[in-house]
């Protein structure tokens, strides 16, 4: 199974799924857990898939790499400002940008 980053925002630990052992030991806020469930549903929705496809067409090259004079294909759609479960920020086209996988991973690990 491929490794992925811990689901805890800002954590750089690699895990097979979910949260790393350090974060599993921490109690989760029930309210935050409910928000996580709702946000995960947003990412699985047709609305998100359509919005994501639209951003990919509009921004075929990574915004960060383009600013550095390189042309690298967009793979991930990133929220410029963390949405923290706020639906207005989550769905705002102005808050979305296309990034390549390495740029998106670096931004996520920094907790941005």
C-alpha positions in Angstrom: 0.0 0.0 0.0 1.5 3.4 -0.9 2.3 5.8 1.9 0.5 9.1 2.3 0.8 12.0 4.8 -0.9 11.8 8.2 -4.4 13.2 8.0 -3.7 15.7 10.8 -3.2 19.1 9.1 0.5 20.1 9.1 1.8 16.7 10.0 4.6 15.4 7.7 4.6 11.8 9.0 4.0 9.1 6.4 1.3 6.5 7.1 -0.5 3.8 5.1 -3.8 5.6 5.9 -5.4 8.0 8.4 -3.4 9.6 11.2 0.1 8.8 12.5 0.6 7.1 15.9 1.3 10.4 17.6 -2.0 11.9 16.4 -4.0 8.7 17.0 -3.1 9.0 20.7 -4.7 12.5 20.9 -8.4 12.7 21.5 -10.4 14.2 18.6 -12.9 17.0 19.1 -16.4 15.6 18.2 -17.2 18.9 16.5 -14.0 18.8 14.4 -14.7 15.2 13.6 -18.1 16.0 12.2 -16.6 18.9 10.2 -14.0 16.5 8.8 -16.8 14.1 7.7 -18.7 16.9 6.0 -15.6 18.2 4.2 -14.7 14.7 3.0 -18.2 14.4 1.5 -17.6 17.8 -0.3 -14.5 16.3 -1.9 -16.4 13.3 -3.1 -19.3 15.3 -4.6 -20.1 15.9 -8.2 -20.0 19.6 -7.5 -16.3 19.3 -6.4 -15.4 17.1 -9.4 -17.0 19.6 -11.8 -15.3 22.5 -10.1 -11.9 20.7 -10.0 -12.2 19.8 -13.8 -13.0 23.5 -14.5 -9.9 24.7 -12.6 -7.7 22.1 -14.3 -8.8 23.4 -17.7 -8.3 27.1 -16.6 -4.9 26.4 -14.9 -3.2 23.6 -16.8 0.2 24.5 -15.3 1.2 24.7 -11.6 0.9 28.3 -10.4 4.0 28.1 -8.2 6.2 26.6 -10.9 4.9 29.1 -13.5 5.9 31.9 -11.2 9.4 30.5 -11.3 9.4 30.2 -15.1 8.8 26.5 -15.3 5.9 24.7 -17.0 4.8 21.8 -14.9 1.3 20.3 -15.3 -1.3 20.9 -12.6 -2.3 17.7 -10.8 -3.9 19.0 -7.5 -6.4 21.7 -6.9 -5.3 23.6 -3.8 -7.1 26.0 -1.5 -5.0 29.1 -1.4 -6.2 29.9 2.1 -7.2 27.0 4.4 -10.9 26.6 4.4 -11.1 25.0 7.9 -14.6 23.7 7.0 -15.9 27.1 5.9 -18.2 26.3 2.9 -17.7 29.8 1.4 -13.9 29.5 1.4 -14.1 25.8 0.3 -16.2 26.5 -2.8 -14.8 29.9 -3.7 -13.1 29.8 -7.2 -10.9 32.7 -6.1 -9.5 30.5 -3.3 -8.5 27.7 -5.6 -5.3 27.2 -7.5 -3.7 24.5 -9.6 -0.5 23.0 -8.3 1.8 20.1 -9.3 2.1 17.3 -6.8 5.5 18.4 -5.2 4.3 22.0 -4.7 1.0 20.9 -3.2 2.8 18.4 -0.9 5.3 21.0 0.3 2.5 23.5 1.0 0.4 20.9 2.9 3.4 19.7 5.0 4.0 23.4 6.0 0.4 23.4 7.2 -0.7 26.1 4.8 
